[in-house]
Amino acid sequence: MFERFTTAARDAVTGAVAEARRAGAATVTEEHLLLALLAQGALDPLGVDRAAVAAGLARARRRGGMSRADEEALAGLGIDLTRILSRVEETHGEGALAAAAPRRRTLGTSLRSALGRPEPAGRHVPFAPGSKRVLEGSLRIAVGRGDRHIAAPHLLLALLSRPGTVCEVLADHGVTYEAAEAGLAGP
């Protein structure tokens, strides 16, 4: 499948791996794919403010990645997530719910970490199931459009086709599937 990726799409995928490594994440998530596309400027033609979208992702991470639907369901039960988040942060510090997922450790990396040495930049970071579905979805979108290659806009469309935090943050900034598809002139 990767032989069909354009250079920009490959750069976005490798950028997502780099984002995951930088964050100390155990897997490459959809959020990492979006951050890589932002850094690459793939959303610039849609008039997206990179810093605002990154800040929106950070706010979502602060909420523990809970979707709006989850928040609304809790609110319907009389549970105020904002109040709970404030209380947790009073007790455990700001961003307590945004802590990175525990890393998979091997003997070598745990020893390096224990000695205070950074992990090697080349450590393998697997793709989470959701991000794998985005990559597969980008292929389906390209084939469905009759495109011979998978470009960065196909990755964006695949991200937008999956419900969740990334799609919600993009929608908050005016990026919908329809808007991105209209902006996909020719990969």
N, CA and C of each residue as an Amber inpcrd file, in Angstrom:
protein
   561
   0.8270000  -1.1910000   0.0000000   0.0000000   0.0000000   0.0000000
   0.8730000   1.2580000   0.0000000   2.0020000   1.2470000   0.7420000
   2.8000000   2.4660000   0.8600000   3.4580000   2.8820000  -0.4470000
   3.5680000   1.9540000  -1.3890000   4.1320000   2.3320000  -2.6870000
   3.2130000   3.3060000  -3.4230000   1.9430000   3.3590000  -3.0370000
   0.9820000   4.2820000  -3.6610000   0.9850000   5.6540000  -2.9960000
   1.6770000   5.8100000  -1.8670000   1.7060000   7.0780000  -1.1470000
   2.6260000   8.0660000  -1.8450000   2.1750000   9.3080000  -1.9620000
   3.0360000  10.3630000  -2.4920000   4.0830000  10.6870000  -1.4400000
   5.0800000  11.4450000  -1.8350000   6.1200000  11.8450000  -0.8860000
   5.5190000  12.5910000   0.2960000   4.5700000  13.4930000   0.0300000
   3.9400000  14.2590000   1.1170000   3.1740000  13.3350000   2.0720000
   2.4880000  12.3380000   1.5410000   1.7410000  11.4090000   2.3930000
   2.7090000  10.5560000   3.2210000   3.8030000  10.1210000   2.6090000
   4.8080000   9.3600000   3.3660000   5.4130000  10.2280000   4.4650000
   5.6630000  11.4910000   4.1320000   6.2110000  12.4120000   5.1310000
   5.2290000  12.5990000   6.2850000   3.9430000  12.6270000   5.9790000
   2.9390000  12.7640000   7.0370000   2.9440000  11.5440000   7.9490000
   3.0770000  10.3620000   7.3750000   3.0930000   9.1320000   8.1780000
   4.3550000   9.0810000   9.0380000   5.5030000   9.3900000   8.4520000
   6.7310000   9.3840000   9.2580000   6.7150000  10.5240000  10.2780000
   6.0890000  11.6240000   9.9260000   5.9320000  12.7280000  10.8770000
   5.0570000  12.3260000  12.0510000   4.0310000  11.5160000  11.7980000
   3.1670000  11.0300000  12.8720000   3.9400000  10.1370000  13.8310000
   4.8180000   9.3060000  13.2760000   5.6580000   8.4520000  14.1260000
   6.5650000   9.3320000  14.9830000   7.1320000  10.3690000  14.3880000
   7.9990000  11.2830000  15.1310000   7.2120000  12.0010000  16.2270000
   5.9740000  12.4100000  15.9240000   5.1180000  13.0620000  16.9350000
   4.8690000  12.1110000  18.1010000   4.5940000  10.8500000  17.7980000
   4.3430000   9.8580000  18.8540000   5.5900000   9.6660000  19.7060000
   6.7430000   9.5930000  19.0660000   7.9950000   9.4340000  19.8230000
   8.2370000  10.6370000  20.7280000   8.0250000  11.8380000  20.1690000
   8.2270000  13.0630000  20.9440000   7.3280000  13.0960000  22.1710000
   6.0970000  12.6110000  22.0030000   5.1320000  12.6130000  23.1010000
   5.3500000  11.4550000  24.0640000   6.2190000  10.5210000  23.6940000
   6.4470000   9.3490000  24.5380000   5.2700000   8.3890000  24.5020000
   4.5110000   8.4330000  23.4150000   3.3200000   7.5950000  23.2880000
   3.7010000   6.1560000  22.9490000   2.8640000   5.2460000  23.3960000
   3.0990000   3.8230000  23.1270000   2.7100000   3.4610000  21.7030000
   1.7950000   4.2370000  21.1040000   1.3420000   3.9660000  19.7370000
   1.1670000   5.2790000  18.9780000   1.1330000   5.1720000  17.6610000
   0.8380000   6.3090000  16.7900000  -0.6850000   6.3780000  16.6640000
  -1.2420000   7.5030000  17.0740000  -2.6980000   7.6610000  17.0600000
  -3.1460000   8.5830000  15.9340000  -4.4490000   8.7120000  15.8140000
  -5.0210000   9.6240000  14.8270000  -4.5930000  11.0640000  15.1080000
  -4.4610000  11.4020000  16.3820000  -4.0200000  12.7400000  16.7500000
  -2.6180000  13.0050000  16.2100000  -1.7440000  12.0210000  16.2860000
  -0.3880000  12.1880000  15.7620000  -0.4090000  12.3960000  14.2460000
  -1.3040000  11.6880000  13.5650000  -1.4360000  11.8880000  12.1120000
  -1.8820000  13.3180000  11.8110000  -2.8510000  13.8260000  12.5800000
  -3.3140000  15.2020000  12.3650000  -2.1970000  16.1980000  12.6550000
  -1.4700000  16.0160000  13.7460000  -0.3780000  16.9320000  14.0750000
   0.6760000  16.9490000  12.9700000   0.9550000  15.7910000  12.3910000
   1.9260000  15.7260000  11.2900000   1.3990000  16.4510000  10.0560000
   0.1160000  16.2740000   9.7560000  -0.4780000  16.9880000   8.6140000
  -0.4560000  18.4960000   8.8480000  -0.7100000  18.9070000  10.0830000
  -0.6520000  20.3390000  10.4220000   0.7550000  20.8800000  10.2110000
   1.7360000  20.1710000  10.7510000   3.1310000  20.6140000  10.6340000
   3.5650000  20.7020000   9.1770000   3.0230000  19.8360000   8.3710000
   3.3480000  19.7870000   6.9450000   2.6640000  20.9070000   6.1650000
   1.6430000  21.5070000   6.7540000   0.9040000  22.5650000   6.0640000
  -0.1940000  22.0280000   5.1760000  -0.5670000  20.7560000   5.3560000
  -1.5700000  20.1360000   4.4880000  -2.9570000  20.7470000   4.6670000
  -3.2110000  21.3980000   5.8100000  -4.5110000  22.0000000   6.0390000
  -4.5230000  23.4980000   5.7330000  -3.3760000  24.0600000   5.3800000
  -3.2860000  25.4850000   5.0810000  -4.2250000  25.9260000   3.9500000
  -4.3740000  25.1340000   2.8660000  -5.2910000  25.5630000   1.8050000
  -6.7490000  25.7040000   2.2700000  -7.0690000  25.0920000   3.4160000
  -8.4200000  25.1860000   3.9420000  -8.5610000  26.3530000   4.9180000
  -7.5070000  27.1570000   5.0560000  -7.5450000  28.3190000   5.9310000
  -7.4960000  27.9870000   7.4060000  -6.8790000  26.8670000   7.7370000
  -6.8210000  26.4100000   9.1210000  -5.6770000  27.0990000   9.8610000
  -5.9640000  27.5450000  11.0640000  -4.9550000  28.1120000  11.9450000
  -4.2850000  26.9490000  12.6650000  -3.0500000  26.6510000  12.2960000
  -2.3380000  25.4930000  12.8560000  -2.2860000  25.5270000  14.3760000
  -1.9550000  26.6930000  14.9230000  -1.8180000  26.8140000  16.3800000
  -3.1560000  26.5870000  17.0740000  -4.2310000  27.0780000  16.4780000
  -5.5510000  26.9210000  17.0920000  -5.9820000  25.4580000  17.1050000
  -5.7120000  24.7380000  16.0250000  -6.0710000  23.3160000  15.9810000
  -5.2200000  22.5340000  16.9750000  -3.9300000  22.8280000  17.0380000
  -3.0550000  22.1550000  18.0040000  -3.5220000  22.4350000  19.4300000
  -3.9570000  23.6710000  19.6880000  -4.4780000  24.0190000  21.0190000
  -5.7800000  23.2670000  21.2930000  -6.6110000  23.1040000  20.2770000
  -7.8450000  22.3290000  20.4360000  -7.5580000  20.8730000  20.7760000
  -6.5500000  20.3140000  20.1410000  -6.1490000  18.9430000  20.4700000
  -5.6250000  18.8550000  21.9010000  -4.8630000  19.8710000  22.3070000
  -4.3350000  19.8800000  23.6820000  -5.4800000  19.9670000  24.6930000
  -6.4980000  20.7750000  24.3980000  -7.6660000  20.8670000  25.2950000
  -8.3770000  19.5220000  25.3760000  -8.5130000  18.8590000  24.2460000
  -9.1660000  17.5420000  24.2320000  -8.3440000  16.5330000  25.0230000
  -7.0240000  16.6060000  24.8890000  -6.1420000  15.7170000  25.6400000
  -6.2840000  15.9860000  27.1340000  -6.4370000  17.2540000  27.4990000
  -6.6070000  17.6330000  28.9040000  -7.8690000  17.0010000  29.4840000
  -8.9000000  16.8510000  28.6560000 -10.1570000  16.2140000  29.0870000
 -10.0280000  14.6950000  29.1040000  -8.8450000  14.1970000  28.8180000
  -8.6510000  12.7550000  28.7960000  -9.1300000  12.1340000  27.4980000
  -9.2600000  12.9360000  26.4460000  -9.6860000  12.4260000  25.1520000
 -11.1680000  12.1080000  25.0700000 -11.9220000  12.5680000  26.0550000
 -13.3590000  12.2850000  26.0720000 -14.0550000  13.0740000  24.9590000
 -14.9210000  12.4080000  24.2280000 -15.6250000  13.0630000  23.1330000
 -16.7690000  13.9150000  23.6690000 -17.2770000  14.7920000  22.8210000
 -18.4170000  15.6270000  23.2080000 -19.6330000  14.7800000  23.5390000
 -19.8070000  13.6980000  22.8010000 -20.9480000  12.8150000  23.0690000
 -20.8440000  12.2350000  24.4740000 -19.6250000  11.8510000  24.8710000
 -19.4190000  11.3420000  26.2260000 -19.7150000  12.4230000  27.2580000
 -19.2190000  13.6400000  26.9920000 -19.4660000  14.7520000  27.9080000
 -20.9580000  15.0320000  28.0450000 -21.6600000  15.0170000  26.9130000
 -23.1010000  15.2770000  26.9350000 -23.8480000  14.1790000  27.6890000
 -23.4040000  12.9420000  27.5130000 -24.0400000  11.8340000  28.2280000
 -23.8400000  11.9980000  29.7340000 -22.6500000  12.3800000  30.1350000
 -22.3970000  12.6110000  31.5580000 -23.2060000  13.7950000  32.0770000
 -23.2820000  14.8520000  31.2750000 -24.0730000  16.0210000  31.6830000
 -25.5370000  15.6410000  31.8540000 -26.0120000  14.7590000  31.0000000
 -27.3880000  14.2890000  31.1200000 -27.6480000  13.5420000  32.4160000
 -26.5820000  13.0020000  32.9920000 -26.6880000  12.3110000  34.2800000
 -26.4000000  13.2550000  35.4400000 -26.1810000  14.5450000  35.1250000
 -25.9030000  15.5250000  36.1660000 -24.4450000  15.5990000  36.5730000
 -23.5570000  15.0830000  35.7350000 -22.1280000  15.0880000  36.0470000
 -21.4610000  16.2040000  35.2480000 -20.8430000  17.1440000  35.9510000
 -20.1710000  18.2800000  35.3260000 -18.6900000  17.9340000  35.1410000
 -18.3170000  17.5940000  33.9180000 -16.9440000  17.1640000  33.6310000
 -15.9450000  18.2730000  33.9180000 -16.2920000  19.5110000  33.6100000
 -15.3750000  20.6250000  33.8470000 -15.0500000  20.7400000  35.3300000
 -16.0610000  20.5940000  36.1690000 -15.8550000  20.6690000  37.6180000
 -14.9680000  19.5130000  38.1000000 -15.2320000  18.3320000  37.5840000
 -14.4250000  17.1670000  37.9640000 -12.9830000  17.3500000  37.5110000
 -12.7920000  17.8080000  36.2750000 -11.4520000  18.0480000  35.7520000
 -10.7120000  19.0510000  36.6320000 -11.3870000  20.1150000  37.0340000
 -10.7660000  21.1190000  37.9020000 -10.3380000  20.5100000  39.2280000
 -11.1880000  19.6800000  39.7930000 -10.8640000  19.0430000  41.0700000
  -9.6800000  18.0860000  40.9280000  -9.6580000  17.3190000  39.8530000
  -8.5410000  16.3930000  39.6270000  -7.2400000  17.1820000  39.4820000
  -7.2910000  18.2810000  38.7260000  -6.0890000  19.0760000  38.5180000
  -5.6560000  19.8080000  39.7830000  -6.6070000  20.1820000  40.6510000
  -6.2410000  20.7750000  41.9450000  -5.4340000  19.7760000  42.7650000
  -5.8590000  18.5310000  42.7190000  -5.2110000  17.4960000  43.5230000
  -3.9340000  16.9710000  42.8870000  -3.9630000  16.7220000  41.5840000
  -2.8590000  16.0210000  40.9230000  -2.0490000  16.8720000  39.9570000
  -2.4300000  18.1210000  39.7830000  -1.6880000  19.0040000  38.8890000
  -2.3430000  19.1290000  37.5270000  -2.0530000  20.2540000  36.8800000
  -2.6460000  20.5290000  35.5740000  -2.2200000  19.4760000  34.5620000
  -3.1670000  19.0430000  33.7700000  -2.8940000  18.0440000  32.7420000
  -2.7980000  16.6290000  33.2690000  -3.2860000  16.3890000  34.4760000
  -3.1810000  15.0490000  35.0750000  -3.8540000  13.9830000  34.2170000
  -4.9470000  14.3270000  33.5660000  -5.6380000  13.3580000  32.7140000
  -4.9880000  13.2360000  31.3400000  -4.0810000  14.1420000  31.0220000
  -3.4440000  14.1330000  29.7100000  -2.1290000  13.3820000  29.7210000
  -1.8060000  12.7270000  30.8100000  -0.5340000  12.0170000  30.8970000
  -0.4130000  11.0130000  29.7700000   0.7850000  10.9030000  29.2430000
   1.0210000   9.9600000  28.1460000   0.7580000   8.5420000  28.6180000
   0.2920000   7.7270000  27.7050000   0.0640000   6.3170000  28.0180000
   1.3890000   5.6680000  28.3660000   1.3730000   4.6650000  29.2200000
   2.6290000   4.0110000  29.5710000   3.2910000   3.4190000  28.3390000
   4.5980000   3.5480000  28.2950000   5.3600000   3.0180000  27.1650000
   5.5710000   1.5270000  27.3300000   5.6670000   0.8590000  26.1890000
   6.1080000  -0.5320000  26.2330000   7.6000000  -0.4800000  26.4710000
   8.0490000  -1.2610000  27.4000000   9.4670000  -1.2120000  27.7200000
  10.1160000  -2.5660000  27.4920000  11.3240000  -2.4910000  26.9980000
  12.1580000  -3.6830000  26.9420000  13.2360000  -3.4860000  27.9800000
  14.0000000  -4.4850000  28.2440000  15.0510000  -4.3680000  29.2480000
  15.9760000  -3.2060000  28.9220000  16.3340000  -3.0550000  27.6500000
  17.2540000  -1.9860000  27.2640000  16.6820000  -0.5970000  27.4870000
  15.4270000  -0.3880000  27.1050000  14.8620000   0.9480000  27.2670000
  14.5730000   1.2540000  28.7160000  14.1860000   0.2510000  29.5180000
  13.9380000   0.5420000  30.9290000  15.2500000   0.8600000  31.6320000
  16.3360000   0.2310000  31.2540000  17.6280000   0.5230000  31.8430000
  18.0650000   1.9290000  31.4420000  17.8950000   2.2810000  30.1730000
  18.2420000   3.6270000  29.7230000  17.4360000   4.6600000  30.4910000
  16.1230000   4.4230000  30.6320000  15.2690000   5.3580000  31.3420000
  15.6870000   5.4660000  32.7990000  16.0230000   4.3470000  33.4160000
  16.4410000   4.3540000  34.8190000  17.7220000   5.1570000  34.9910000
  18.5620000   5.1640000  33.9870000  19.8090000   5.9140000  34.0560000
  19.6290000   7.3630000  33.6160000  18.4070000   7.7200000  33.2390000
  18.1260000   9.0880000  32.8180000  18.5720000   9.3990000  31.4090000
  18.8320000   8.3700000  30.6310000  19.2530000   8.5810000  29.2440000
  18.0330000   8.5360000  28.3410000  18.0480000   9.3360000  27.2840000
  16.9000000   9.3070000  26.3680000  16.8190000   7.9850000  25.6260000
  15.5910000   7.6370000  25.2610000  15.3990000   6.4290000  24.4550000
  15.9090000   6.6820000  23.0560000  16.3100000   5.6460000  22.3560000
  16.7930000   5.8390000  20.9870000  15.6770000   6.3610000  20.0920000
  16.0510000   7.2690000  19.1890000  15.0670000   7.8780000  18.2980000
  14.4520000   6.8530000  17.3590000  15.1330000   5.7650000  17.1050000
  14.6470000   4.7820000  16.1540000  13.7650000   3.7010000  16.7510000
  13.3370000   3.8510000  18.0110000  12.5240000   2.7910000  18.6040000
  11.2280000   2.6390000  17.8140000  10.7830000   1.4070000  17.7070000
   9.5580000   1.1160000  16.9600000   8.3470000   1.5880000  17.7410000
   7.4730000   2.3400000  17.0660000   6.2160000   2.7720000  17.6610000
   5.1120000   2.2390000  16.7420000   4.3420000   1.2690000  17.2130000
   3.3010000   0.6980000  16.3540000   2.1240000   1.6510000  16.1720000
   1.3680000   1.4260000  15.1300000   0.1740000   2.2210000  14.8700000
  -0.9930000   1.6420000  15.6630000  -1.7580000   2.5310000  16.2850000
  -2.9630000   2.1290000  17.0090000  -4.0010000   1.6650000  15.9870000
  -4.9630000   0.8550000  16.3970000  -5.9850000   0.3800000  15.4510000
  -6.6950000   1.5180000  14.6970000  -6.9970000   2.6100000  15.3900000
  -7.6750000   3.7300000  14.7220000  -6.8350000   4.3640000  13.6360000
  -5.5440000   4.5300000  13.8960000  -4.6810000   5.1360000  12.8810000
  -4.4420000   4.1830000  11.7120000  -4.4430000   2.8760000  11.9900000
  -4.3610000   1.9040000  10.8880000  -5.5990000   2.0290000   9.9970000
  -6.7510000   2.2130000  10.6170000  -7.9890000   2.3640000   9.8390000
  -7.9510000   3.6360000   8.9960000  -7.3070000   4.6720000   9.5080000
  -7.1660000   5.9070000   8.7220000  -6.3230000   5.6330000   7.4870000
  -5.2130000   4.9240000   7.6390000  -4.3620000   4.6130000   6.4860000
  -5.1160000   3.7710000   5.4630000  -5.8560000   2.7690000   5.9540000
  -6.6630000   1.9380000   5.0520000  -7.7570000   2.7770000   4.3900000
  -8.3640000   3.6670000   5.1630000  -9.4150000   4.5270000   4.6340000
  -8.8980000   5.4580000   3.5600000  -7.6590000   5.9270000   3.7140000
  -7.0910000   6.8170000   2.6950000  -6.9450000   6.0860000   1.3630000
  -6.6230000   4.8060000   1.4190000  -6.5520000   4.0050000   0.1970000
  -7.9370000   3.8770000  -0.4350000  -8.9350000   3.5660000   0.3820000
 -10.3060000   3.4440000  -0.1410000 -10.7880000   4.7540000  -0.7670000
 -10.4650000   5.8640000  -0.1220000 -10.8880000   7.1730000  -0.6410000
 -10.2080000   7.4550000  -1.9730000  -8.9000000   7.1940000  -2.0590000
  -8.1810000   7.4320000  -3.3080000  -8.7400000   6.5670000  -4.4280000
  -8.9690000   5.2840000  -4.1400000  -9.5090000   4.3710000  -5.1550000
 -10.9150000   4.8190000  -5.5710000 -11.7210000   5.2050000  -4.5950000
 -13.0840000   5.6520000  -4.8860000 -13.1290000   6.8990000  -5.7460000
 -12.1110000   7.7350000  -5.6220000 -12.0410000   8.9670000  -6.4310000
 -11.3620000   8.7280000  -7.7750000 -10.8260000   7.5350000  -7.9540000
 -10.1190000   7.2330000  -9.1930000  -8.6950000   7.7770000  -9.2150000
  -8.1560000   8.1170000  -8.0570000  -6.8030000   8.6340000  -7.9770000
  -5.8170000   7.4690000  -7.9310000  -4.6920000   7.6350000  -8.6030000
  -3.7040000   6.5610000  -8.6610000  -2.7860000   6.5440000  -7.4500000
  -2.6950000   7.6770000  -6.7610000  -1.7990000   7.7800000  -5.6170000
  -2.5670000   8.2500000  -4.3880000  -2.0130000   7.9550000  -3.2220000
  -2.5840000   8.4020000  -1.9550000  -1.7780000   9.6230000  -1.5250000
  -2.4690000  10.7490000  -1.4050000  -1.8130000  11.9990000  -1.0430000
  -2.2570000  12.4320000   0.3590000  -1.6180000  13.4720000   0.8710000
  -1.9490000  13.9860000   2.2000000  -3.4380000  14.3330000   2.3270000
  -4.0730000  14.9270000   1.3150000  -5.5090000  15.2050000   1.4450000
  -6.3550000  13.9360000   1.6280000  -5.9170000  12.8210000   1.0710000
  -6.6370000  11.5620000   1.2860000  -6.5510000  11.1540000   2.7520000
  -5.3810000  11.3690000   3.3610000  -5.2210000  11.0770000   4.7890000
  -6.1520000  11.9630000   5.6120000  -6.2370000  13.2410000   5.2350000
  -7.1290000  14.1570000   5.9430000  -8.5830000  13.7030000   5.8160000
  -8.9990000  13.3290000   4.6160000 -10.3740000  12.8600000   4.4180000
 -10.6430000  11.5990000   5.2400000  -9.6630000  10.7210000   5.3130000
  -9.8330000   9.5040000   6.1060000  -9.9500000   9.8400000   7.5910000
  -9.1860000  10.8190000   8.0630000  -9.3170000  11.2670000   9.4550000
 -10.7100000  11.8280000   9.7100000 -11.2060000  12.6040000   8.7610000
 -12.5190000  13.2340000   8.9120000 -13.6670000  12.2380000   8.8150000
 -13.4070000  11.0830000   8.2430000 -14.4740000  10.0880000   8.0870000
 -14.6700000   9.2520000   9.3440000 -13.7800000   9.4320000  10.3290000
 -13.8620000   8.6550000  11.5710000 -14.3460000   9.5470000  12.7030000
 -15.4220000   9.1660000  13.3680000 -15.8910000   9.9810000  14.4900000
 -14.8770000   9.9530000  15.6350000 -14.8500000  11.0300000  16.3870000
 -13.9480000  11.0800000  17.5330000 -13.3720000  12.4610000  17.7380000
 -12.4000000  12.5260000  18.6050000 -11.8160000  13.7980000  19.0200000
 -11.2040000  14.5660000  17.8550000 -10.4330000  13.9000000  17.0150000
  -9.7730000  14.5840000  15.8990000 -10.8060000  15.2250000  14.9800000
 -11.8330000  14.4850000  14.6440000 -12.8920000  15.0090000  13.7710000
 -13.6150000  16.1860000  14.4380000 -13.8620000  16.0810000  15.7360000
 -14.5430000  17.1580000  16.4620000 -13.6930000  18.4230000  16.5020000
 -12.4090000  18.2690000  16.7650000 -11.5200000  19.4370000  16.8190000
 -11.4650000  20.1060000  15.4470000 -11.3600000  19.3070000  14.3960000
 -11.3360000  19.8840000  13.0510000 -12.6510000  20.5950000  12.7320000
 -13.7660000  19.9900000  13.1050000 -15.0740000  20.6140000  12.8660000
 -15.1850000  21.9470000  13.6000000 -14.6090000  22.0180000  14.8040000
 -14.6010000  23.2750000  15.5570000 -13.8770000  24.3830000  14.8040000
 -12.9940000  24.0120000  13.8990000 -12.2240000  24.9920000  13.1240000
 -12.6800000  25.0560000  11.6660000 -13.8940000  24.5880000  11.4320000
 -14.4910000  24.7150000  10.1090000 -14.0620000  23.6840000   9.0890000
 -13.3550000  22.6590000   9.5200000 -12.9000000  21.6320000   8.5850000
 -13.8270000  20.4330000   8.7000000 -14.6550000  20.2670000   7.6940000
 -15.5490000  19.1200000   7.6170000 -15.1080000  18.2630000   6.4380000
 -15.6760000  17.0750000   6.3470000 -15.3480000  16.2080000   5.2390000
 -15.6650000  16.9080000   3.9150000 -16.8300000  17.5470000   3.8610000
 -17.2650000  18.2100000   2.6360000 -16.3250000  19.3440000   2.2470000
 -15.8990000  20.1550000   3.2380000 -14.9780000  21.2580000   2.9530000
 -13.6320000  20.7370000   2.4780000 -13.1410000  19.6820000   3.1180000
 -11.8420000  19.1240000   2.7180000 -11.9360000  18.4870000   1.3410000
 -13.0420000  17.8180000   1.0660000 -13.2120000  17.1910000  -0.2500000
 -13.2640000  18.2410000  -1.3440000 -13.9230000  19.3510000  -1.0720000
 -13.9720000  20.4450000  -2.0520000 -12.5850000  21.0300000  -2.2800000
 -11.7610000  21.0230000  -1.2350000 -10.4060000  21.5440000  -1.3470000
  -9.4370000  20.5660000  -1.9880000  -9.8690000  19.3450000  -2.2160000
  -9.0290000  18.3050000  -2.8190000  -9.1590000  18.4100000  -4.3410000
  -8.4090000  19.3330000  -4.9020000  -8.5030000  19.5550000  -6.3410000
  -7.7950000  18.4730000  -7.1290000  -6.5740000  18.1990000  -6.7790000
  -5.8150000  17.1980000  -7.5180000  -4.5450000  16.8510000  -6.7630000
  -4.5280000  15.6880000  -6.1180000  -3.3790000  15.3200000  -5.2870000
  -2.1030000  15.1460000  -6.0370000
